Amino acid sequence: MVVPAMDEDPGLAVPADVLAVDPERMRALGYAMVDRTIAHLSGIESLPAIREADASDLRLALDGPVPLQPHDLAADLATLADTALAYQQHGDHPRYFARVPGPSSFPGILADWLGTGLQSVASSWGGGSGPTTVELVALAWMRDALGLAPDCEGILLSGGSMANINALVAARHLHGDGVVYLSDQAHASIARGLRAMGTPAESIRMVATDAHLRLDPDEVRRAVAADRASGRRPAVVVATAGTTNTGAVDDLPALSAICRAEGLWLHVDGAYGGAAALSPRGRAAMPGLDLADSFVTDPHKWLFQPYDIACLFVRGEGSLERTFAMHPEYLADLHGAEVDLHNRSMELTRRSRALKLWLTFRAYGLPTLQRAIDRGIALAEYAERVIRAHPRLEVVTPAQLGIITFAGVGNSDDDHRTAIAQLNAEGFAAASSTVLRGRTVLRLCIINPRTTTDDLEQTIERLAGFLPRA
Ligand SMILES: Cc1ncc(COP(=O)(O)O)c(C=O)c1O
């Protein structure tokens, strides 16, 4: 074959190894990164749980003109680790109790490294039959171990926000448009997702919660009747299994009964608490998961996974494909007789998030994961006992699925916000406030099995110490 000379194209003069790193150097850098990770994991107790830097200091260290010259990889890796990553919340720290911790475990980290190193992709059967199978297996393990309906079909997404919006898109596609009912305790990502889907404000119905901050079934029934009477079409009820604020679980059997009677779709957001149903103790707190038409849970919260990974399950074989399938010409060669995971959500190119979940189940086995979950539930109940015994603190909501909220006796909203800021600035532990029925309260989310009772006692005592005597 005679190929016309292209000497004049400077692109062809670029060596093929233009981006290559010498294997010995890769090995040394890789080992150094492993060493750093192990040092982090084994010495985390002595690090601050959260650290924030001055923006100008960070800019000074990390900003600059677009680099034109190659810099030393080892030095810049150290800059990332020591400067950028040192200033963040450590959701895996045993005294990180703010918002929702992310207590990841080592098998998950290993699998994520492997998937990244091998550029794994779980998009189509033809382009990733291995990773696809791992994902289908891991999803089936989750479905069965959580006690979801056996006809649930699943997909992994980046987090609860994305899983919830994909669930709502599926609900709308499969069940039709109409009014969506959610409580003021539903996660903010639900209403944001609905807005992003173009759901008009008059079709997003905020329903009152009961005395325990759970979606009130009677109020749902009333709201549905009122909407029908005014000519609207009720479509979806969004329940929460473990609210972010207090860990409350909505009454799924009662809500499901309403949904069946009224022909509504029941979506259950278990992004925070849902994974606790893997253990009998957690499952007892949320009966009725099998009644959900769609269900979300985030293994990067309470199933010890590195970010990011969420599970979405929708009932009915083929329901996700019916909602999301697309068939561009250039993907036709990849289409096999098996599942193309890019047809199960809004994602096309997608990393294999299942590798870490699969390896975690295999490495520990379900009973060990159940014990790790139970420890979180028990630690929060222990924290409740400590708070009840404290002369200057009062429980606002009891320990529910790893979350306790409390307040200083006679202290104001500002006192609580200031105490949280002081605790976080000190770094010994991290916690956050939340607002319940207009009152700012202190909140601990305790799901890291590495947390000790001593960690809890010290954190609670410090918080009490930061509150002015009323
Ligand atoms: C109940 C609930 N739903 C949804 C979300 C959103 O999840 P993500 O942050 O993974 O998007 C959260 C996050 O805390 C949550 O607690």
The ligand as a Gaussian input file, in Angstrom:
#p B3LYP/6-31G(d) Opt

LIG

0 1
 C      -32.844000      11.464000      52.037000
 C      -31.860000      11.996000      51.039000
 N      -32.203000      12.037000      49.737000
 C      -31.363000      12.489000      48.789000
 C      -30.102000      12.960000      49.117000
 C      -29.172000      13.447000      48.037000
 O      -28.127000      12.525000      47.899000
 P      -26.758000      12.913000      47.145000
 O      -26.103000      13.918000      48.036000
 O      -26.016000      11.626000      47.077000
 O      -27.108000      13.475000      45.828000
 C      -29.705000      12.943000      50.456000
 C      -28.391000      13.470000      50.851000
 O      -28.063000      13.592000      51.999000
 C      -30.596000      12.443000      51.438000
 O      -30.261000      12.408000      52.732000

